[in-house]
């Protein structure tokens, strides 16, 4: 059984997940549904051991997962495919395709901000692309 109790994950002042609690029993089929950015991937990353809760607890078969690395947990995760450069932030990934146009710095910045606004990512340009929800 996987037990999630009052799990919260914050990045600075932003709460990616706020007081989530659930239990998934052995043999049960479970779907985690919600709108993009609601914390689904964040929760799955914490269950798998790729991220840690800011508060709350995660246990598998009654064993707390605190301090247990991903490769030692009885869980696994299949990742979404990213067509991004993981070493660049969101703005840099968006701007990469504009570099060949040799735009003035101000014009490149304007176009990047416009593109981010079109996909509801205004204000998130300095984050690493891997910190964004993929779903």
TABEL-V649471 format. One line per field, one symbol per residue. ss: DSSP state (a for helix, b for strand, c for the rest). psi: psi as a letter, one per 40 degrees, with the letter a starting at -180 (. if undefined). burial: b if it has 9 or more other C-alpha atoms within 8 Angstrom, else e. A space follows every 50 residues. Layout:
BEGIN
ss: ???
psi: ???
burial: ???
END
This chain:
BEGIN
ss: cbbbbbbbbbbccbbbbbbbbbbbcccccccccccccccaaaaaaaaacc ccccbbbbbbccbbcccccaaaccccccccccccccccbaaaaaaaccaa acccaaaaaaaaaaaaaacccccccccbaaacccc
psi: ihhhhfhihigbehhdhhfhhihhihehhhhhiiiheeeddddddddeee iiidiaihihfehhehehideeifiihhiihhgihdeiiddddddddedd efiiddddddddddddddffeheedeiideeihe.
burial: bbbbbbbbbbeeeebbbbbbbeebeeeeeeeeeeeebebbbbbbbbbbbb eebeebbbbbeeeebeeeebeebeeeeeeeeeeeeeebbbbebbbeebee eeeeeeebbeebbebbbeeebeeebebbbeeebee
END
